[in-house]
């Protein structure tokens, strides 16, 4: 990912971030067009703008105002809960896992 800063004849100048130890350095490189692809980062934003415009248009036609909470982004939220079916485990043997104790074994010195 980078931003375009120069467009010469055969390539494109791109600013990229290079990680060097704990720092991010901005490097300016020239890259041929074959090695680039357009960014998809705006796709979600444009889709949301389009759906918001449709909601606003439908609200204007119906006369009922659209809630602003519908137009704003909302977090995904937690997954739906479910109950675990333990009916099958009562007939079969349940395996409980226990940690294996660590036993220190010193290296044996072999005299050859």
TIRO-2110 file (N, C-alpha, C; in Angstrom, 1 decimal):
// TIRO-2110
0.8, -1.2, 0.0, N, 1, A
0.0, 0.0, 0.0, CA, 1, A
0.9, 1.2, 0.0, C, 1, A
0.5, 2.2, -0.8, N, 2, A
1.2, 3.4, -0.9, CA, 2, A
0.4, 4.5, -1.6, C, 2, A
1.0, 5.7, -1.6, N, 3, A
0.4, 6.8, -2.3, CA, 3, A
1.2, 7.2, -3.5, C, 3, A
0.6, 7.6, -4.6, N, 4, A
1.3, 8.0, -5.8, CA, 4, A
1.8, 9.4, -5.6, C, 4, A
3.1, 9.6, -5.9, N, 5, A
3.6, 11.0, -5.8, CA, 5, A
4.2, 11.4, -7.1, C, 5, A
4.4, 10.6, -8.1, N, 6, A
5.0, 11.0, -9.4, CA, 6, A
4.5, 10.0, -10.5, C, 6, A
4.3, 10.6, -11.7, N, 7, A
3.8, 9.8, -12.8, CA, 7, A
4.8, 10.1, -14.0, C, 7, A
5.9, 9.4, -14.1, N, 8, A
6.7, 9.5, -15.3, CA, 8, A
6.2, 8.7, -16.5, C, 8, A
7.0, 8.6, -17.6, N, 9, A
6.5, 8.0, -18.8, CA, 9, A
6.1, 6.5, -18.6, C, 9, A
7.0, 5.7, -18.1, N, 10, A
6.7, 4.2, -18.0, CA, 10, A
6.4, 3.7, -16.7, C, 10, A
6.4, 4.4, -15.6, N, 11, A
6.2, 3.9, -14.3, CA, 11, A
5.4, 4.9, -13.5, C, 11, A
5.3, 4.6, -12.2, N, 12, A
4.6, 5.4, -11.3, CA, 12, A
5.4, 5.5, -10.0, C, 12, A
5.6, 6.7, -9.5, N, 13, A
6.3, 6.9, -8.2, CA, 13, A
5.4, 6.7, -7.1, C, 13, A
5.8, 5.8, -6.1, N, 14, A
4.9, 5.4, -5.0, CA, 14, A
5.7, 5.6, -3.7, C, 14, A
5.0, 6.2, -2.7, N, 15, A
5.5, 6.3, -1.4, CA, 15, A
5.1, 5.1, -0.6, C, 15, A
6.0, 4.3, 0.0, N, 16, A
5.7, 3.2, 0.8, CA, 16, A
6.3, 3.3, 2.1, C, 16, A
5.8, 2.6, 3.1, N, 17, A
6.4, 2.6, 4.4, CA, 17, A
7.3, 1.4, 4.6, C, 17, A
8.5, 1.6, 4.9, N, 18, A
9.5, 0.5, 5.2, CA, 18, A
9.7, 0.4, 6.7, C, 18, A
9.6, -0.8, 7.2, N, 19, A
9.8, -1.0, 8.6, CA, 19, A
11.3, -1.3, 8.8, C, 19, A
12.0, -0.4, 9.6, N, 20, A
13.4, -0.6, 9.9, CA, 20, A
13.5, -0.6, 11.4, C, 20, A
13.8, -1.7, 12.0, N, 21, A
13.8, -1.9, 13.5, CA, 21, A
12.5, -1.4, 14.1, C, 21, A
12.5, -0.4, 14.9, N, 22, A
11.2, 0.1, 15.5, CA, 22, A
10.6, 1.3, 14.8, C, 22, A
11.2, 1.6, 13.6, N, 23, A
10.7, 2.8, 12.9, CA, 23, A
10.0, 2.5, 11.6, C, 23, A
9.2, 3.4, 11.1, N, 24, A
8.6, 3.3, 9.8, CA, 24, A
9.2, 4.4, 9.0, C, 24, A
9.9, 4.1, 7.9, N, 25, A
10.5, 5.1, 7.1, CA, 25, A
9.7, 5.2, 5.8, C, 25, A
9.5, 6.4, 5.3, N, 26, A
8.8, 6.6, 4.1, CA, 26, A
9.8, 6.6, 3.0, C, 26, A
9.6, 5.6, 2.0, N, 27, A
10.5, 5.5, 0.9, CA, 27, A
9.8, 5.8, -0.4, C, 27, A
10.5, 6.5, -1.3, N, 28, A
9.9, 6.8, -2.6, CA, 28, A
10.5, 6.0, -3.6, C, 28, A
9.7, 5.1, -4.3, N, 29, A
10.2, 4.2, -5.3, CA, 29, A
9.4, 4.4, -6.6, C, 29, A
10.0, 4.0, -7.7, N, 30, A
9.3, 4.0, -9.0, CA, 30, A
9.0, 2.6, -9.3, C, 30, A
7.8, 2.3, -9.7, N, 31, A
7.3, 1.0, -10.0, CA, 31, A
6.7, 1.0, -11.4, C, 31, A
6.9, -0.1, -12.1, N, 32, A
6.2, -0.2, -13.4, CA, 32, A
4.7, -0.4, -13.2, C, 32, A
3.9, 0.0, -14.1, N, 33, A
2.4, -0.1, -14.0, CA, 33, A
1.9, -1.5, -13.9, C, 33, A
2.7, -2.5, -14.5, N, 34, A
2.2, -3.9, -14.4, CA, 34, A
2.2, -4.4, -13.0, C, 34, A
3.0, -3.9, -12.1, N, 35, A
3.2, -4.4, -10.8, CA, 35, A
2.2, -3.7, -9.8, C, 35, A
1.3, -2.9, -10.3, N, 36, A
0.4, -2.2, -9.4, CA, 36, A
-1.0, -2.6, -9.6, C, 36, A
-1.8, -2.5, -8.6, N, 37, A
-3.3, -2.7, -8.7, CA, 37, A
-4.0, -1.6, -7.9, C, 37, A
-5.2, -1.2, -8.3, N, 38, A
-5.9, -0.2, -7.6, CA, 38, A
-6.3, -0.6, -6.2, C, 38, A
-6.4, 0.3, -5.3, N, 39, A
-6.8, 0.0, -3.9, CA, 39, A
-8.3, -0.2, -3.9, C, 39, A
-8.7, -1.1, -3.0, N, 40, A
-10.2, -1.4, -2.7, CA, 40, A
-10.6, -0.8, -1.4, C, 40, A
-9.9, 0.1, -0.8, N, 41, A
-10.2, 0.6, 0.5, CA, 41, A
-11.4, 1.5, 0.5, C, 41, A
-11.7, 2.1, -0.7, N, 42, A
-12.9, 3.0, -0.7, CA, 42, A
-14.2, 2.3, -1.1, C, 42, A
-14.1, 1.0, -1.4, N, 43, A
-15.3, 0.3, -1.9, CA, 43, A
-16.3, 0.2, -0.8, C, 43, A
-16.0, -0.1, 0.4, N, 44, A
-16.9, -0.2, 1.5, CA, 44, A
-17.6, 1.1, 1.8, C, 44, A
-16.8, 2.2, 1.7, N, 45, A
-17.3, 3.5, 2.0, CA, 45, A
-18.3, 3.9, 0.9, C, 45, A
-18.0, 3.7, -0.4, N, 46, A
-18.9, 4.0, -1.5, CA, 46, A
-20.2, 3.2, -1.4, C, 46, A
-20.1, 1.9, -1.1, N, 47, A
-21.3, 1.1, -1.0, CA, 47, A
-22.2, 1.6, 0.2, C, 47, A
-21.6, 2.1, 1.3, N, 48, A
-22.4, 2.6, 2.4, CA, 48, A
-23.0, 3.9, 2.0, C, 48, A
-22.3, 4.8, 1.3, N, 49, A
-22.9, 6.0, 0.8, CA, 49, A
-24.1, 5.8, -0.1, C, 49, A
-23.9, 4.8, -1.0, N, 50, A
-25.0, 4.5, -2.0, CA, 50, A
-26.2, 4.0, -1.2, C, 50, A
-26.0, 3.1, -0.3, N, 51, A
-27.2, 2.6, 0.5, CA, 51, A
-27.8, 3.7, 1.3, C, 51, A
-27.0, 4.6, 1.9, N, 52, A
-27.6, 5.7, 2.7, CA, 52, A
-28.4, 6.6, 1.8, C, 52, A
-28.0, 6.9, 0.6, N, 53, A
-28.8, 7.7, -0.3, CA, 53, A
-30.1, 7.0, -0.7, C, 53, A
-30.1, 5.7, -0.9, N, 54, A
-31.3, 5.0, -1.2, CA, 54, A
-32.3, 5.1, 0.0, C, 54, A
-31.7, 4.9, 1.2, N, 55, A
-32.6, 5.0, 2.4, CA, 55, A
-33.2, 6.4, 2.6, C, 55, A
-32.4, 7.4, 2.3, N, 56, A
-32.9, 8.8, 2.4, CA, 56, A
-34.0, 9.1, 1.4, C, 56, A
-33.7, 8.5, 0.1, N, 57, A
-34.7, 8.7, -0.9, CA, 57, A
-36.0, 8.1, -0.6, C, 57, A
-35.9, 6.8, -0.1, N, 58, A
-37.2, 6.1, 0.3, CA, 58, A
-37.9, 6.8, 1.5, C, 58, A
-37.1, 7.4, 2.4, N, 59, A
-37.7, 8.1, 3.5, CA, 59, A
-38.4, 9.3, 3.1, C, 59, A
-37.8, 10.0, 2.1, N, 60, A
-38.4, 11.2, 1.5, CA, 60, A
-39.7, 10.9, 0.8, C, 60, A
-39.7, 9.8, 0.1, N, 61, A
-41.0, 9.5, -0.7, CA, 61, A
-42.1, 9.0, 0.3, C, 61, A
-41.7, 8.3, 1.3, N, 62, A
-42.8, 7.8, 2.3, CA, 62, A
-43.2, 8.9, 3.2, C, 62, A
-42.4, 9.9, 3.5, N, 63, A
-42.7, 11.0, 4.4, CA, 63, A
-42.3, 10.7, 5.8, C, 63, A
-41.8, 9.5, 6.1, N, 64, A
-41.3, 9.2, 7.4, CA, 64, A
-39.8, 9.4, 7.5, C, 64, A
-39.3, 10.2, 8.4, N, 65, A
-37.9, 10.4, 8.4, CA, 65, A
-37.1, 9.2, 8.7, C, 65, A
-35.9, 9.0, 8.1, N, 66, A
-35.0, 7.9, 8.4, CA, 66, A
-34.2, 8.2, 9.7, C, 66, A
-34.1, 7.2, 10.5, N, 67, A
-33.3, 7.4, 11.8, CA, 67, A
-31.8, 7.6, 11.4, C, 67, A
-31.2, 8.5, 12.1, N, 68, A
-29.8, 8.7, 11.8, CA, 68, A
-28.9, 7.5, 12.2, C, 68, A
-29.4, 6.7, 13.2, N, 69, A
-28.6, 5.5, 13.6, CA, 69, A
-28.6, 4.5, 12.5, C, 69, A
-29.5, 4.5, 11.6, N, 70, A
-29.5, 3.6, 10.4, CA, 70, A
-28.4, 4.0, 9.4, C, 70, A
-28.2, 5.3, 9.4, N, 71, A
-27.2, 5.8, 8.4, CA, 71, A
-25.8, 5.7, 8.8, C, 71, A
-25.6, 5.6, 10.1, N, 72, A
-24.2, 5.6, 10.7, CA, 72, A
-23.7, 4.1, 10.7, C, 72, A
-22.4, 4.0, 10.8, N, 73, A
-21.8, 2.7, 10.9, CA, 73, A
-22.1, 2.2, 12.3, C, 73, A
-22.2, 0.9, 12.5, N, 74, A
-22.4, 0.3, 13.8, CA, 74, A
-21.5, -0.9, 13.9, C, 74, A
-21.0, -1.2, 15.1, N, 75, A
-20.0, -2.4, 15.2, CA, 75, A
-20.8, -3.7, 15.0, C, 75, A
-20.0, -4.7, 14.7, N, 76, A
-20.6, -6.0, 14.3, CA, 76, A
-21.3, -6.6, 15.5, C, 76, A
-20.8, -6.5, 16.7, N, 77, A
-21.4, -7.0, 17.9, CA, 77, A
-21.1, -8.4, 18.2, C, 77, A
-21.5, -8.9, 19.3, N, 78, A
-21.1, -10.3, 19.6, CA, 78, A
-22.0, -11.3, 18.8, C, 78, A
-21.5, -12.5, 18.7, N, 79, A
-22.3, -13.6, 18.0, CA, 79, A
-23.4, -14.0, 18.9, C, 79, A
-24.4, -14.6, 18.2, N, 80, A
-25.6, -15.1, 18.9, CA, 80, A
-25.2, -16.3, 19.9, C, 80, A
-25.9, -16.3, 21.0, N, 81, A
-25.7, -17.4, 21.9, CA, 81, A
-26.3, -18.7, 21.5, C, 81, A
-25.9, -19.8, 22.0, N, 82, A
-26.5, -21.1, 21.7, CA, 82, A
-26.3, -22.0, 23.0, C, 82, A
-27.2, -23.0, 23.0, N, 83, A
-27.1, -24.0, 24.1, CA, 83, A
-26.4, -25.2, 23.6, C, 83, A
-25.5, -25.8, 24.4, N, 84, A
-24.7, -26.9, 24.1, CA, 84, A
-25.5, -28.2, 24.4, C, 84, A
-25.7, -29.1, 23.5, N, 85, A
-26.5, -30.3, 23.7, CA, 85, A
-25.6, -31.3, 24.3, C, 85, A
-25.8, -31.6, 25.6, N, 86, A
-25.0, -32.5, 26.3, CA, 86, A
-25.7, -33.9, 26.5, C, 86, A
-26.8, -34.1, 25.8, N, 87, A
-27.5, -35.3, 25.9, CA, 87, A
-26.7, -36.5, 25.4, C, 87, A
-25.9, -36.3, 24.4, N, 88, A
-25.1, -37.4, 23.8, CA, 88, A
-24.0, -37.8, 24.7, C, 88, A
-23.5, -36.9, 25.5, N, 89, A
-22.3, -37.2, 26.3, CA, 89, A
-22.6, -38.1, 27.5, C, 89, A
-23.9, -38.1, 27.9, N, 90, A
-24.2, -38.9, 29.1, CA, 90, A
-24.1, -40.4, 28.9, C, 90, A
-24.4, -40.9, 27.6, N, 91, A
-24.3, -42.3, 27.3, CA, 91, A
-22.8, -42.7, 27.1, C, 91, A
-22.0, -41.8, 26.5, N, 92, A
-20.6, -42.2, 26.2, CA, 92, A
-19.7, -41.8, 27.3, C, 92, A
-18.5, -42.3, 27.2, N, 93, A
-17.4, -41.9, 28.2, CA, 93, A
-16.9, -40.5, 27.9, C, 93, A
-16.8, -39.7, 28.9, N, 94, A
-16.3, -38.4, 28.8, CA, 94, A
-14.9, -38.4, 29.1, C, 94, A
-14.0, -37.8, 28.2, N, 95, A
-12.6, -37.8, 28.5, CA, 95, A
-12.2, -36.4, 29.1, C, 95, A
-11.7, -36.5, 30.2, N, 96, A
-11.2, -35.2, 30.8, CA, 96, A
-9.7, -35.1, 30.6, C, 96, A
-9.3, -33.9, 30.2, N, 97, A
-7.9, -33.7, 29.9, CA, 97, A
-7.2, -33.1, 31.2, C, 97, A
-6.1, -33.7, 31.5, N, 98, A
-5.3, -33.2, 32.7, CA, 98, A
-3.9, -32.9, 32.2, C, 98, A
-3.2, -32.0, 32.7, N, 99, A
-1.8, -31.7, 32.3, CA, 99, A
-0.9, -32.8, 32.8, C, 99, A
0.1, -33.1, 32.0, N, 100, A
1.1, -34.1, 32.3, CA, 100, A
2.2, -33.4, 33.2, C, 100, A
2.5, -34.0, 34.3, N, 101, A
3.5, -33.3, 35.2, CA, 101, A
4.9, -33.4, 34.5, C, 101, A
5.6, -32.3, 34.7, N, 102, A
7.0, -32.3, 34.1, CA, 102, A
7.9, -32.9, 35.1, C, 102, A
8.7, -33.9, 34.6, N, 103, A
9.7, -34.6, 35.4, CA, 103, A
11.1, -34.2, 34.8, C, 103, A
11.9, -33.7, 35.7, N, 104, A
13.2, -33.3, 35.3, CA, 104, A
14.1, -34.5, 35.2, C, 104, A
14.7, -34.7, 34.0, N, 105, A
15.7, -35.8, 33.8, CA, 105, A
17.0, -35.2, 33.4, C, 105, A
18.0, -35.2, 34.3, N, 106, A
19.3, -34.6, 34.0, CA, 106, A
20.0, -35.5, 32.9, C, 106, A
20.8, -34.8, 32.1, N, 107, A
21.5, -35.4, 31.0, CA, 107, A
22.5, -36.4, 31.6, C, 107, A
22.5, -37.6, 31.0, N, 108, A
23.5, -38.6, 31.5, CA, 108, A
24.8, -38.4, 30.7, C, 108, A
25.9, -38.4, 31.4, N, 109, A
27.2, -38.2, 30.7, CA, 109, A
27.7, -39.6, 30.3, C, 109, A
27.8, -39.8, 29.0, N, 110, A
28.3, -41.1, 28.5, CA, 110, A
29.8, -40.9, 28.2, C, 110, A
30.6, -41.9, 28.8, N, 111, A
32.0, -41.9, 28.6, CA, 111, A
32.3, -42.9, 27.5, C, 111, A
32.9, -42.4, 26.4, N, 112, A
33.1, -43.3, 25.3, CA, 112, A
34.6, -43.6, 25.1, C, 112, A
END
